[in-house]
Amino acid sequence: MDTSKNNEQKIKAINLDTAVRQNTNDKPDTRFSLGPQCKLTLHNDNVNYTFHVTKALCRVLHSPEQAKTVMLEAHTSGRAVICSGNREKLECYAVLLKGNNLKVSVE
């Protein structure tokens, strides 16, 4: 019985999704622009230990593997892109990372 209830919920969700797409004619909503895509970049420094950098990056990336990859790229090449998105969101991430004494920029 649990399975049939889940199937009914999925069907309702699909029908709702179809109705929404039909009402919007599959056109994106341009009333709310997210602005241009920017990049949050980590710059290498000779101050912070790799463990500290990785731990701070985990707060933004939520993935230890991804954080370690970004840290290693910045360490070897001098800089690494942490993530990309709208400027407001990245500015918040930058404040968080700068609070952990990391050198970051939003470009």
Stockholm file with secondary structure:
# STOCKHOLM 1.0

chainA/1-107         MDTSKNNEQKIKAINLDTAVRQNTNDKPDTRFSLGPQCKLTLHNDNVNYTFHVTKALCRVLHSPEQAKTVMLEAHTSGRAVICSGNREKLECYAVLLKGNNLKVSVE
#=GR chainA/1-107 SS CHHHHHHHHHHHHHHHHHHHHHHHTTCCCCSSCCCSEEEEEEECCSSSCHHHHHHHHHHHHCCHHHHHHHHHHHHHHSEEEEEEEEHHHHHHHHHHHHTTTCEEEEC
#=GC SS_cons         CHHHHHHHHHHHHHHHHHHHHHHHTTCCCCSSCCCSEEEEEEECCSSSCHHHHHHHHHHHHCCHHHHHHHHHHHHHHSEEEEEEEEHHHHHHHHHHHHTTTCEEEEC
//
